[in-house]
Amino acid sequence: MNDLIVPIYEALRTIILSTIGLEDDSFSRLAFSLLETEQRREEGGFPLSTLPLQTCRAAGGEAEDALPAAVAWRALHLAAKLFDDVEDGDEVILGNKPLPPPVAINLATSFVAVANSALAAMPPSWDRGLPLALIEAFNRTILQMAAGQHLDITQQGQLDIEGYRQIMSAKSGEFFMLAAWAGARCATADEEKLSQFEAFGYNLGMMLQLNDDLGDFRKKNVGDIARGHYTFPVFYALVVASPPERERLQHWLRQVKEDPQAETEVRIMVRSLGGEVYVMAEAMRYKRRAQRALDALDIPAEDKAPLESWLHRLSLHYGKLLSAK
């Protein structure tokens, strides 16, 4: 799997270097430090950035055919994470040092530009209409993610579980749908096949977001609860709680920033109301939907098998991470 990661990060470095022209420029060093950190993390964990390469191969192409799409998607992924951390008030750490929010925002903006530059590098194997189709899809997804983030920022205290699911869909489901579709589109223009790859990516993204929510719910003092930020486990607990339980849970949620005991009480209540179990069940439901999308693909079994294996290993990876909490 690592043989697919290296070309993505090499291409990202090349775009930055060819644009700025100074490898020892302070900005370049910052960008390269982020890339080195992320490449090392993916090589030691699970390489999500290879998803477009995986779907391209499953659709009948060669992995390198989708390299510009994978590079663009990974650049956008890095940008989105930086923007999200700043907007949520999380500290951005790079090289064991916090990045001031303005620096993080500037770095994120640069990676949006890197994504556009990657899409402009058309391999000979691409048909002439493909770059425009990819650019339109990337821009549409960026706008959808921005709309989802706007809801997350402005409606946090007014959302219910379905409103939060809408945010998850815009910020994660649509984003991973883009990755799966873009890779497959580099190999085929068959709309029926592409719709199944979209379904695979969308459900994969929802599964990943639920796993992330569960992992963050279990973090003490630094996670979503400590910041007063509601995610799926809390929204579920609020739905199933009796009126007295809901009133008590809302009381503790209002106190988390002032009372250290409140975070513990929230976690106890959410667990007792089945919040953790429900999130795990939902994550598995989206995984099954992703698998069904692969099952519905009219492609040879040998082309489908590597992507199925990738999905299985991803699920095991997250399972180990969560069981270690």
Number of C-alpha atoms within 10 A of each C-alpha: 11 13 9 17 20 13 16 25 21 13 18 23 19 13 18 21 17 10 11 12 12 13 14 11 12 10 17 18 13 18 20 19 14 17 18 15 13 15 20 12 12 16 14 10 13 16 18 16 22 29 26 32 31 28 31 30 23 27 26 16 21 17 21 18 23 29 26 28 34 32 29 30 30 25 25 24 21 19 23 22 13 22 21 18 15 18 15 14 11 15 16 18 12 13 11 7 9 11 17 12 18 10 13 22 19 14 21 23 17 17 23 20 16 25 25 21 17 20 22 16 12 17 15 8 13 15 13 10 8 16 19 12 12 22 18 12 14 23 12 14 19 19 13 18 22 17 15 20 20 14 18 23 14 10 13 16 11 10 16 19 18 12 17 21 18 16 22 25 22 24 26 24 26 24 26 28 25 25 31 28 28 32 32 32 27 31 23 18 13 11 10 11 20 22 17 22 29 23 23 29 27 27 26 28 28 28 28 22 20 24 23 15 20 22 19 17 23 16 13 13 14 13 17 21 24 23 16 17 16 21 23 26 24 29 19 20 24 22 14 14 18 12 11 9 15 16 13 15 23 14 13 21 23 13 17 21 16 10 13 12 12 20 24 16 16 23 22 12 20 22 16 13 21 16 24 23 15 16 20 17 14 17 23 16 15 20 22 16 18 25 19 14 19 22 15 12 19 12 14 11 13 9 17 20 13 15 20 18 11 18 18 13 13 17 19 12 13 17 13 10 13 16 8 8 10
